[in-house]
Amino acid sequence: MSCNSQGECIETIGSYTCSCYPGFYGPECEYVQECGKFDIPQHVLMNCSHPLGDFSFSSQCTFSCPEGYDLNGPSEMQCLASGIWTNNPPQCKAVQCQSLEAPLHGTMDCTHPLAAFAYDSSCKFECQPGYRMRGSDILHCTDSGQWSEPLPTCEAIACEPLESPLHGSMDCFPSTGAFGYNSSCTFRCTEGFVLMGNDAIHCADLGQWTAPAPVCEALQCQEFPVPSKAQVSCSDPFGTLKYQSACSFSCDEGSLLVGASVIRCLATGHWSEAPPECQAVSCTPLLSPENGTMTCIQPLGHSNYKSTCQFMCDEGFYLSGPERLDCSPSGHWTGSPPMCEAIKCPEIFAPEQGSLDCSHVHGEFSVGSTCHFSCNEEFELLGSRNVECTVSGRWSAPPPTCKGVTSLPVPSVRCPALTTPGQGTMSCRHHLESFGPNTTCYFGCKTGFTLRGANSLRCGASGQWTAVTPVCRAVKCSELHMDTAVAMNCSNPWGNFSYGSTCAFHCPEGQSLNGSARTTCREDGHWSDAMPTCQAGTLTIQEALTYLGGALASTTGLAVGGTLLALLRKRLRKKDDGKCPLNPHSHLGTYGVFTNAAYDPTP
């Protein structure tokens, strides 16, 4: 008898029995205690070992769960000798992730294959318009019980912050300064600047502005050519020749700035003034002195800067004033024009018992003056009856004397000797002796002069003249009253606004002369030309030369040369002396040289 090694054999009187080990039973301990099968819970993975039989004593089962599940219960079971399992089978529960909620300003859509927010659940997130997602838009519940990504958030879309453009301003709505979705900003520029770009932009749903931020650029003024013979210096605070640029002009020596010395670029995009010009400095055109000649060297044009004029007088005349004048950089001659004055001879008187009758061409007892002598009755002339003042300043012959033919009583009374009035004539008839009683003297005046006083005087028996010696006064012309704009310069040889007075006129910069530039007081007491006026507009060539020194040298020389010829012809036309107005050898055709022989005796 065997107990199958699963029990102990115990002998008894005449027999034996098996004392089975725990978990075995039967007479020979041939049976194993069974625990029985059990249901395997869903998703539970089981692995069992059965050393003595399926699900019998000593059977052992281990349990596990697939990925995404957690074991809820013991991980192993054993079949006890009593036929009872040590534990109930465990459960496999899906791994649970934290419950989720839709983010603020967003939505959530989840799928739960196993359980809500459990393993293999997935959630998709979206944000409302004007918001964008910060984080992943899809989350998965992993086998670790953690979501695959942190919960996303919806944040307001914001575009790149903007600033007001330089030299401009910005106005945004809403005015919170967040520059969020649908924000709008408008732009404008300060005076003198123009907006380059859109004047309004919006923050779009992608966080981008609908256009780049604009800028304010200074208005551009038109480029100008640099005037000839000028230098220009510009300050450009906002760019070359743009708003608030200021350009200063200066001229080379010998040139005159005509126009504004500084021009500025205005907020309108235009210059405050037209660019100036540099015109050659011009002095007032000179005329040859009466009874003289003038020779000029004019390298830069007629009467322009650096012109030099030399003066000479005709035979019998001497120069009163500078021999040379230079046109200075200021547009003025270095002195007043000289005059040619007639050489004077010593004053002569009527001989005793005679009379004197003189004709003065160039002034009293000056070159060209002629005197005729005569004697009273009963007296004869000893010497030349006619004498002439020569270019040497001497009379052509000594004054004659009157010698009595018969013996006449010599008067004991005499009147004071008379002299010929300036610019006048005197003729005397002496009765017994020079300026004795009954001597009668007759007076007259030259052209352009009037007699003030009695035209004849008689010597009385008391030795007194019947009246005061008369004088010759220059004929007066009406006084000239200048227009506020007209500048006047007069020469008055015989008194203000009198016969022989000559007045020259010119206008301020930018205005032209309307009328004659010169007028002369005539012998009839009237001016040769009416008073001119100044009017705005382009200067004539002659006026430009007179005041501004403008115009090109070649054109100016020709035009003003013609003007001078016209003036000379006008002056010479008054002298019916058969003399030619110009020396045929005058250098009118040579640039820069002008010679004028005002009274050339050559036919």
ChimeraX attribute file (.defattr): number of C-alpha atoms within 10 A of each C-alpha:
attribute: neighborCount
match mode: 1-to-1
recipient: residues
	/A:1	10
	/A:2	15
	/A:3	20
	/A:4	14
	/A:5	13
	/A:6	20
	/A:7	22
	/A:8	16
	/A:9	18
	/A:10	11
	/A:11	10
	/A:12	8
	/A:13	5
	/A:14	5
	/A:15	8
	/A:16	12
	/A:17	16
	/A:18	21
	/A:19	18
	/A:20	22
	/A:21	15
	/A:22	15
	/A:23	21
	/A:24	22
	/A:25	18
	/A:26	14
	/A:27	15
	/A:28	20
	/A:29	22
	/A:30	15
	/A:31	16
	/A:32	21
	/A:33	22
	/A:34	23
	/A:35	21
	/A:36	13
	/A:37	10
	/A:38	10
	/A:39	7
	/A:40	13
	/A:41	12
	/A:42	11
	/A:43	17
	/A:44	19
	/A:45	16
	/A:46	16
	/A:47	10
	/A:48	15
	/A:49	15
	/A:50	14
	/A:51	12
	/A:52	16
	/A:53	13
	/A:54	16
	/A:55	23
	/A:56	27
	/A:57	26
	/A:58	23
	/A:59	20
	/A:60	20
	/A:61	18
	/A:62	16
	/A:63	20
	/A:64	20
	/A:65	20
	/A:66	14
	/A:67	13
	/A:68	19
	/A:69	21
	/A:70	20
	/A:71	19
	/A:72	14
	/A:73	13
	/A:74	15
	/A:75	16
	/A:76	18
	/A:77	19
	/A:78	21
	/A:79	23
	/A:80	19
	/A:81	18
	/A:82	14
	/A:83	18
	/A:84	17
	/A:85	24
	/A:86	15
	/A:87	13
	/A:88	13
	/A:89	21
	/A:90	23
	/A:91	22
	/A:92	20
	/A:93	20
	/A:94	23
	/A:95	22
	/A:96	24
	/A:97	20
	/A:98	12
	/A:99	9
	/A:100	14
	/A:101	13
	/A:102	18
	/A:103	17
	/A:104	12
	/A:105	17
	/A:106	19
	/A:107	14
	/A:108	15
	/A:109	12
	/A:110	16
	/A:111	15
	/A:112	14
	/A:113	12
	/A:114	15
	/A:115	14
	/A:116	18
	/A:117	24
	/A:118	27
	/A:119	26
	/A:120	23
	/A:121	20
	/A:122	20
	/A:123	20
	/A:124	15
	/A:125	22
	/A:126	21
	/A:127	22
	/A:128	14
	/A:129	13
	/A:130	19
	/A:131	21
	/A:132	20
	/A:133	19
	/A:134	12
	/A:135	14
	/A:136	15
	/A:137	16
	/A:138	18
	/A:139	22
	/A:140	21
	/A:141	23
	/A:142	20
	/A:143	20
	/A:144	15
	/A:145	20
	/A:146	17
	/A:147	25
	/A:148	15
	/A:149	14
	/A:150	10
	/A:151	18
	/A:152	20
	/A:153	21
	/A:154	21
	/A:155	17
	/A:156	20
	/A:157	21
	/A:158	22
	/A:159	20
	/A:160	12
	/A:161	10
	/A:162	15
	/A:163	11
	/A:164	18
	/A:165	17
	/A:166	12
	/A:167	17
	/A:168	19
	/A:169	14
	/A:170	15
	/A:171	14
	/A:172	18
	/A:173	15
	/A:174	13
	/A:175	11
	/A:176	9
	/A:177	11
	/A:178	17
	/A:179	24
	/A:180	23
	/A:181	21
	/A:182	19
	/A:183	20
	/A:184	19
	/A:185	21
	/A:186	17
	/A:187	21
	/A:188	21
	/A:189	22
	/A:190	15
	/A:191	14
	/A:192	19
	/A:193	23
	/A:194	18
	/A:195	19
	/A:196	12
	/A:197	14
	/A:198	15
	/A:199	16
	/A:200	17
	/A:201	20
	/A:202	21
	/A:203	22
	/A:204	19
	/A:205	19
	/A:206	15
	/A:207	20
	/A:208	15
	/A:209	23
	/A:210	15
	/A:211	14
	/A:212	11
	/A:213	19
	/A:214	20
	/A:215	21
	/A:216	21
	/A:217	21
	/A:218	25
	/A:219	23
	/A:220	24
	/A:221	20
	/A:222	12
	/A:223	10
	/A:224	10
	/A:225	7
	/A:226	13
	/A:227	16
	/A:228	12
	/A:229	17
	/A:230	18
	/A:231	13
	/A:232	13
	/A:233	11
	/A:234	15
	/A:235	15
	/A:236	15
	/A:237	13
	/A:238	15
	/A:239	14
	/A:240	15
	/A:241	24
	/A:242	27
	/A:243	26
	/A:244	24
	/A:245	21
	/A:246	19
	/A:247	18
	/A:248	16
	/A:249	21
	/A:250	19
	/A:251	21
	/A:252	14
	/A:253	13
	/A:254	21
	/A:255	25
	/A:256	25
	/A:257	21
	/A:258	18
	/A:259	16
	/A:260	14
	/A:261	16
	/A:262	18
	/A:263	20
	/A:264	22
	/A:265	23
	/A:266	20
	/A:267	20
	/A:268	14
	/A:269	19
	/A:270	16
	/A:271	24
	/A:272	15
	/A:273	14
	/A:274	13
	/A:275	19
	/A:276	21
	/A:277	22
	/A:278	24
	/A:279	25
	/A:280	30
	/A:281	29
	/A:282	32
	/A:283	25
	/A:284	22
	/A:285	17
	/A:286	15
	/A:287	16
	/A:288	25
	/A:289	22
	/A:290	17
	/A:291	22
	/A:292	24
	/A:293	20
	/A:294	20
	/A:295	19
	/A:296	22
	/A:297	20
	/A:298	22
	/A:299	16
	/A:300	20
	/A:301	27
	/A:302	30
	/A:303	34
	/A:304	34
	/A:305	27
	/A:306	21
	/A:307	22
	/A:308	21
	/A:309	23
	/A:310	16
	/A:311	22
	/A:312	21
	/A:313	23
	/A:314	20
	/A:315	14
	/A:316	19
	/A:317	23
	/A:318	16
	/A:319	19
	/A:320	13
	/A:321	14
	/A:322	14
	/A:323	16
	/A:324	19
	/A:325	21
	/A:326	22
	/A:327	23
	/A:328	18
	/A:329	18
	/A:330	15
	/A:331	25
	/A:332	19
	/A:333	24
	/A:334	14
	/A:335	13
	/A:336	11
	/A:337	18
	/A:338	20
	/A:339	21
	/A:340	21
	/A:341	21
	/A:342	25
	/A:343	22
	/A:344	23
	/A:345	20
	/A:346	12
	/A:347	11
	/A:348	14
	/A:349	18
	/A:350	27
	/A:351	22
	/A:352	20
	/A:353	26
	/A:354	28
	/A:355	26
	/A:356	23
	/A:357	18
	/A:358	21
	/A:359	20
	/A:360	20
	/A:361	15
	/A:362	17
	/A:363	18
	/A:364	23
	/A:365	26
	/A:366	27
	/A:367	26
	/A:368	23
	/A:369	20
	/A:370	20
	/A:371	21
	/A:372	17
	/A:373	23
	/A:374	25
	/A:375	28
	/A:376	21
	/A:377	15
	/A:378	14
	/A:379	21
	/A:380	16
	/A:381	18
	/A:382	13
	/A:383	14
	/A:384	15
	/A:385	16
	/A:386	19
	/A:387	21
	/A:388	22
	/A:389	23
	/A:390	20
	/A:391	19
	/A:392	14
	/A:393	18
	/A:394	18
	/A:395	25
	/A:396	15
	/A:397	14
	/A:398	12
	/A:399	19
	/A:400	20
	/A:401	21
	/A:402	23
	/A:403	17
	/A:404	17
	/A:405	10
	/A:406	9
	/A:407	8
	/A:408	11
	/A:409	8
	/A:410	9
	/A:411	12
	/A:412	9
	/A:413	14
	/A:414	20
	/A:415	19
	/A:416	12
	/A:417	11
	/A:418	15
	/A:419	13
	/A:420	25
	/A:421	18
	/A:422	16
	/A:423	23
	/A:424	23
	/A:425	20
	/A:426	20
	/A:427	19
	/A:428	22
	/A:429	24
	/A:430	27
	/A:431	21
	/A:432	23
	/A:433	25
	/A:434	24
	/A:435	31
	/A:436	27
	/A:437	23
	/A:438	20
	/A:439	23
	/A:440	20
	/A:441	22
	/A:442	16
	/A:443	21
	/A:444	22
	/A:445	22
	/A:446	19
	/A:447	14
	/A:448	19
	/A:449	23
	/A:450	18
	/A:451	19
	/A:452	13
	/A:453	14
	/A:454	15
	/A:455	16
	/A:456	19
	/A:457	22
	/A:458	22
	/A:459	23
	/A:460	18
	/A:461	15
	/A:462	10
	/A:463	17
	/A:464	18
	/A:465	24
	/A:466	13
	/A:467	13
	/A:468	11
	/A:469	18
	/A:470	20
	/A:471	20
	/A:472	21
	/A:473	21
	/A:474	24
	/A:475	22
	/A:476	24
	/A:477	20
	/A:478	12
	/A:479	10
	/A:480	12
	/A:481	9
	/A:482	13
	/A:483	12
	/A:484	9
	/A:485	13
	/A:486	19
	/A:487	14
	/A:488	16
	/A:489	10
	/A:490	15
	/A:491	15
	/A:492	14
	/A:493	13
	/A:494	15
	/A:495	14
	/A:496	17
	/A:497	24
	/A:498	27
	/A:499	26
	/A:500	22
	/A:501	21
	/A:502	20
	/A:503	19
	/A:504	16
	/A:505	23
	/A:506	27
	/A:507	26
	/A:508	16
	/A:509	16
	/A:510	15
	/A:511	20
	/A:512	23
	/A:513	23
	/A:514	17
	/A:515	13
	/A:516	15
	/A:517	20
	/A:518	20
	/A:519	19
	/A:520	22
	/A:521	23
	/A:522	19
	/A:523	19
	/A:524	14
	/A:525	18
	/A:526	17
	/A:527	25
	/A:528	14
	/A:529	13
	/A:530	14
	/A:531	19
	/A:532	19
	/A:533	21
	/A:534	20
	/A:535	16
	/A:536	13
	/A:537	11
	/A:538	13
	/A:539	21
	/A:540	15
	/A:541	20
	/A:542	25
	/A:543	24
	/A:544	26
	/A:545	27
	/A:546	24
	/A:547	22
	/A:548	29
	/A:549	31
	/A:550	26
	/A:551	20
	/A:552	13
	/A:553	20
	/A:554	13
	/A:555	13
	/A:556	21
	/A:557	26
	/A:558	15
	/A:559	14
	/A:560	20
	/A:561	18
	/A:562	14
	/A:563	15
	/A:564	17
	/A:565	15
	/A:566	12
	/A:567	14
	/A:568	18
	/A:569	15
	/A:570	12
	/A:571	13
	/A:572	18
	/A:573	11
	/A:574	8
	/A:575	10
	/A:576	7
	/A:577	10
	/A:578	12
	/A:579	14
	/A:580	16
	/A:581	21
	/A:582	20
	/A:583	16
	/A:584	13
	/A:585	9
	/A:586	14
	/A:587	15
	/A:588	16
	/A:589	11
	/A:590	10
	/A:591	17
	/A:592	21
	/A:593	20
	/A:594	20
	/A:595	21
	/A:596	25
	/A:597	25
	/A:598	24
	/A:599	22
	/A:600	18
	/A:601	13
	/A:602	11
	/A:603	10
